[in-house]
Amino acid sequence: MAARLQVALQFRPMRQADVPTVAGIEERAYEFPWTAGIFRDCLGSGYHCWVAESTEGVVGYGVLSVGADEAHLLNLCIDPAWHGRGLGRRVLRRMVDLARWHMADRVFLEVRPSNPAAIALYASEGFHEIAKRPRYYPAKNGREDAIVMAIELLPPDARAEAPPA
């Protein structure tokens, strides 16, 4: 396996001015993308929307909602031109850290069964499948189920003390 080039990333809260760029990444990455209006609504609703920037600009983002001691990763995306560099893992870890900072006990997410790379990423970071949501996503031929995954968040000091699984 070839060594990955380390990409310098900075994370910052998403701004309204980022929405056209983020929506463009979303359109390049997904067949059924979120609209710019959805991103604007997430910002207006107080969701935790963050972008990952390289020296070339925004290359990815994450959207997280937090409430009632739980977090829900609503969207995580890396520009397809930047795939294969470990950026998805870095954004995922940042979003999980944000959930932990907001005192969430667990993080949930939905993922398409047709996205094995995302499923493998989430599993490698400790997410486990807990359910399926039938006909959750739009698809070419109707609807596609969602795999619901979750991770229990432990304080950083407790993770080191937790017994091996």
N, C-alpha and C positions, 0 to 999 in steps of 0.2 A: 504494500500500500504506500503510495507516495505521501511524503510529508506535506501537511497543509501549511500554506503560508499564513502566518499570523496577521490578521487584519486589525488595525487599531480602530476601536469603536468607542464612541461616546454615547451614553444614553441620556435622554432628556425628555421631559414631558412634551407630548404632541401639542402643537398649536393649530389654530384654525388655518393659518397660512400653509401648514403642512398637508392639509387635506387633499389638494389636487395631486401632489406627489404620491401620497399614500394610496389614494384611489387608483392612480396609474400603476403602481406596483401590484395592487390587488387585481387589477384587470389583466396584467401580464401573467399573474400566477394562477388564477382560478378561472375555470369555465363559467362558474356562477358567482361572480364577485359581489362583495358588498358595494353599495353605491357611495358616492361622496356624501350624500345626505345621511346615510347610516353613521359614517364617521363623525359628521357634524353633530348628530344626535347623541352619540356616545360622549363626545366632549361636553355638550350641553347638559347631559345627565350626570356629570361628575364621575364617570368611569375613569379608571386609571389608564390613560392612553399614553404610551411611550414610543419614541422612535429611537432607532439605532443609526448613528451616523458614522460614516467613514470620511476620509478626506475628500471623497467624491460626492458626498451628500447622503441623504437618507437611503439606507439599503434594506431596512426592515422595521417592523413595529410589532407591538403587542397591545391588546386591549383586555383589561381585567376589571371585573366588577367584584366588590367586596361588601358583604353584609351578613349579619347574623352569624358571625364567626366562620363564615365560609367565603371562599373566593371562587370565581368562575372565569376561566380563561376563555374569553369570547372569540379572540382572533389572535393568531401569531403568524406572521408571514415574512419571508425573506424574498427580495427581488430575485427572480429566476437567474439573472445574470451573475448573482453572487452565491448561488447554491454550491454545496460541496466544500465550503470553507469553515464549517463549524459554527456559523453565525446563528442558525436556528437554535442550537443548544445554548449559546450565550444569551440570546433573547429570552428563551424559556427560563433559564436560571435567574435572570434578572426579574422576570415576572413572578416567579415563585418566591424570590427574596422579598419582593414588594408585598406579596400576600402575607408572608410571615411578619413583615414590618407592621402591617395593619392588623396583626393579631389573629389572622385566620387560622383555624385548626386544620383545614383541608382545602385543596384546590380541585375543582372539577373541570372537565373539558369534554367536548364532543369532537370526534374525528371520523372522517369517512373510511369505511373499510377499503375503499379503492386507493387509499393513501398510505401504502405500507411504510414509506420512509418516515412519515410523521408518527405512525404507530410505534415503529422501532425506536425513534428518538424519545418519545414519551415513556415507553417501557424502560429504556436504558437510564432514565432519570428517576425511576421509582414509581411511575404511574401504573395503576393496575386497572384492567377492565372490570367494571362493576355492573354494567347493564347495557342494553341496546335500546335505542329509540327508533321504532319502526317508521319508515318513510319520512325521515327528518329533513333530509337534504333534497333540493331539486336535482334531477339528473336528466341525461339525454332522453332516456326512455321512461320517464315518470319520476319516481322518487327513489332515494337511496337511504338505507338505514344509517344511523349514527352509532358508533361505539362510544359509550360513556366511560371515561377513565377518571380516576381520582388518585390523589396522593395525600396521606396524612402528614401534616407538618409538625415536626418536633423542634423545639428550640435547638440552636446550634450546639449547645453543651450536651443536651440529651441525646443528640444523634451519635455522638462519640461513645456514649455509654450504652446505647441500645444493643441488645444481644443480636448476633447475626441471624438472619432469616433462615 
